[in-house]
Amino acid sequence: MKVVTKDSFRLPYLGREKYIELVRSGVTYDKKTGTFSIKDADNIDRIKLILSEILNDDIAFAQKCFMCQTRFTCTVCEFSNICGTRDIPLYCICKPCYNKPDFVERYFTRLKSSRLR
């Protein structure tokens, strides 16, 4: 299984057709860095399928913890079986942050500071 982040990932040479297919699905390419990123998660299942074909492997998207910015996959999350956004590369909350006693207070502090940006 390959783990891909939504912010920046590299791919082998795609060819014109696969490149166009990815771009139409919501993936962008940065010529300066030579990396791809997911800008629109509306077609995330299609993006996963295309990336699986390109990389010849299953794809999992790395989530980023909203609190500590740690990256993790849905496979390690205890809520993955009931999550409505499973495998959509968004901000989630990792288990260590979720289990801290002051989680709620820290969450609202972080939420408030993220809105100010």
C-alpha positions as CSV (number, residue, x, y, z in Angstrom):
1,M,0.0,0.0,0.0
2,K,1.3,3.5,-0.9
3,V,0.5,6.4,1.3
4,V,-0.1,9.7,-0.4
5,T,-0.5,13.2,1.1
6,K,-2.9,15.7,-0.3
7,D,-0.4,18.5,-0.2
8,S,2.5,17.2,-2.2
9,F,3.4,13.9,-3.9
10,R,5.5,12.8,-6.8
11,L,4.6,10.4,-9.5
12,P,6.5,8.6,-12.2
13,Y,6.1,9.8,-15.8
14,L,2.3,9.6,-16.6
15,G,1.9,10.3,-20.2
16,R,-0.6,12.8,-21.5
17,E,-3.8,10.8,-21.0
18,K,-3.2,9.9,-17.3
19,Y,-2.1,13.5,-16.6
20,I,-5.3,15.0,-18.1
21,E,-7.4,12.4,-16.3
22,L,-5.8,13.4,-12.9
23,V,-6.2,17.1,-13.6
24,R,-9.8,16.7,-14.5
25,S,-10.4,14.8,-11.3
26,G,-9.0,17.6,-9.1
27,V,-5.3,17.1,-8.9
28,T,-2.9,20.0,-9.8
29,Y,0.8,19.9,-10.8
30,D,3.4,22.4,-9.7
31,K,6.1,22.6,-12.4
32,K,8.6,24.3,-10.0
33,T,8.7,21.5,-7.5
34,G,7.6,18.6,-9.8
35,T,4.9,17.6,-7.4
36,F,1.2,16.9,-7.5
37,S,-1.4,17.9,-5.0
38,I,-5.1,17.4,-4.4
39,K,-7.0,20.6,-4.7
40,D,-10.5,19.2,-5.1
41,A,-11.6,16.2,-3.1
42,D,-15.0,15.9,-4.8
43,N,-13.7,13.0,-7.0
44,I,-11.5,11.4,-4.4
45,D,-12.6,7.8,-5.3
46,R,-11.6,8.5,-9.0
47,I,-8.3,10.0,-7.9
48,K,-7.6,6.9,-5.8
49,L,-8.4,4.7,-8.7
50,I,-6.1,6.6,-11.1
51,L,-3.3,6.7,-8.6
52,S,-3.7,3.0,-8.0
53,E,-3.4,2.3,-11.7
54,I,-0.3,4.5,-12.0
55,L,1.5,3.1,-9.0
56,N,0.3,-0.5,-9.4
57,D,-0.7,-0.6,-5.7
58,D,-3.5,0.3,-3.3
59,I,-3.6,3.9,-2.2
60,A,-4.2,5.4,1.3
61,F,-4.3,9.1,1.9
62,A,-2.4,10.5,4.9
63,Q,-4.5,12.5,7.2
64,K,-3.0,15.5,9.1
65,C,-3.9,16.0,12.7
66,F,-5.7,19.3,13.2
67,M,-4.0,19.7,16.6
68,C,-0.4,18.6,16.2
69,Q,0.0,18.3,12.4
70,T,1.2,14.7,12.6
71,R,0.4,12.6,9.6
72,F,-1.4,9.2,9.9
73,T,-3.6,7.0,7.8
74,C,-7.2,6.0,8.4
75,T,-6.1,2.4,9.0
76,V,-4.8,3.4,12.5
77,C,-8.0,5.3,13.5
78,E,-10.4,3.7,15.9
79,F,-13.3,5.6,14.2
80,S,-12.5,4.5,10.7
81,N,-15.5,2.1,10.5
82,I,-18.0,4.9,11.3
83,C,-16.2,7.9,9.7
84,G,-18.1,9.7,7.0
85,T,-14.9,11.2,5.5
86,R,-12.8,8.0,5.5
87,D,-9.8,8.3,3.2
88,I,-10.6,11.8,2.2
89,P,-7.5,13.8,2.8
90,L,-8.7,16.3,5.4
91,Y,-7.7,17.4,8.8
92,C,-8.6,14.8,11.4
93,I,-7.5,14.3,15.0
94,C,-4.9,11.7,15.9
95,K,-5.4,9.3,18.8
96,P,-2.7,10.8,21.1
97,C,-4.3,14.3,20.8
98,Y,-7.8,12.9,21.2
99,N,-6.9,11.0,24.4
100,K,-5.4,14.1,26.2
101,P,-7.5,15.2,29.1
102,D,-7.7,18.8,28.0
103,F,-8.6,17.9,24.4
104,V,-11.8,19.9,24.2
105,E,-10.1,23.1,25.5
106,R,-7.1,22.6,23.2
107,Y,-9.4,21.9,20.2
108,F,-11.3,25.2,20.6
109,T,-8.1,27.1,21.1
110,R,-6.7,25.7,17.9
111,L,-9.9,26.2,16.1
112,K,-10.1,29.8,17.1
113,S,-6.4,30.5,16.1
114,S,-6.9,28.7,12.7
115,R,-9.9,31.0,11.9
116,L,-7.7,34.1,12.5
117,R,-5.4,33.2,9.6
